Amino acid sequence: MDRTRALRTQPMSTLIWSLSLPAILSMLVSSLNMLVDRTFVSWGVGTTGVSAVSVSTGLTLIVQGFSFLPALGGAATIGLKLGKGDTAGAQKVIGNAVGLSVLISIVLTVVALLVLKPLLTLYGANDQNLEMASQYATVITAGTILFMLAQVSNNLIKGMGYAKRALFNFALSIVVNAALNPVFIFVFKWGVIGSAASTVIGYAVAAGLSLQFLRSPASTARFTLAATKLTPDTVRMILRIGLPACVTQLALSLVSLTFNHVAYTIGGNSAVAAYGLIYGVIMMVYMPIIGLGQGIQPIVSHNYGAGDYDRARLALRKSLLWSTLFCLVAWAIIELFAGPVAALLTGGADPALTSLTAGGLRLFCASLPLVGFVLIVSSFYQYIGQYKQATMLTALRQLIFLIPLVMVLAHVWGAVGLWIATPIADVLAFFATLIVLKCCPIAAPASAVALDDQAAGLTGSKL
């Protein structure tokens, strides 16, 4: 059975798991990559080192956010193109997405290096950790183009349904990072610079493997240098569909900025380090949900592009069920084992940091069972080209609800207020998502012309 026919006819549960499991593992590996950096820095450098990496996360999220414009926008657009049998159009999307990634990465690298220390200070760096944060962020920033190429090319591969190949590319890069991290930190004594260097080398591995596959005959649509010439219609389509994911990451960057500043105000670098470790753990939960969402992307985009709207909605319903069940299990595990997890991450060297991290982790994850629903619905709107609804849901959860709650509740209740802001925001976002589904139901576009417009993110749709 060829890949396009499988996306349209294979039993839905089997299809979702065949595509989502590699994507879930890939996202787990991605979040593990972040946790590996922080854990080795915690063991080899200490609390100040972890806080330095934590304040650098805001910069990483900015880069990742802009990478999602061509990465996820390109992946969804390829699905819509291939769903209509337009292989030539899909190849143009691949070339334009790669070209955009190079252009964006050059701009981001130059700007970030020019304003690095003020930017880190904005994200919560202080006299104690600014130098370490600057060292770490300089190396990471210099590798922006490798990170961008890895993200974009690997997501394009997933967008065509090659989830296992995408997993292999990314997993190998994480293995390289995990192997080099302790060598650079403990053997070469490079500290946070060593952790950053191993991460960038991992990006290079993923980028090389992904681009090699896109150039090979095994790829349904192939990457060519000629297709990197940007065309306005293709760029506009990619950027519009990728906008919600970009907004999500930029919002996370603002959330990181807010948490770092507020945490330092109420608890110094220990609170900043605790937030950094909690963030690493929560990403281990969020990333599989995002992986499930990415797994259904080619199913949703292909079938919506082909006009089989019932099958696209079926993918949504099943993914909502499975994401909610996963979040319930993850919530139970975290509530029961937050203490041992915190002790593992800190190495037990700082009892105060361990205690702060364990208590914060339990409160931070209190509403975790609701998160899967919110993330999957937002992703679904993005995959069918309805960027307005997807962007609105993202902005509500991360910006309109969470940031004000962090600032107000931490002022009133200190560390407890800092940690409970996230579950309260999640509850509000859950009800907002229900309202959006009621007011903006998902339906078939009125015509083939409407479908073309929808692929560019211009129209709305009914579940």
PyMOL commands that set and color helices and strands:
alter all, ss='L'
color gray80, all
select helices_A, chain A and resi 3-9+12-44+47-83+87-114+116-122+130-142+144-159+163-187+192-215+225-228+232-306+309-346+351-364+368-383+387-413+415-439+448-455
alter helices_A, ss='H'
color red, helices_A
deselect
rebuild
show_as cartoon
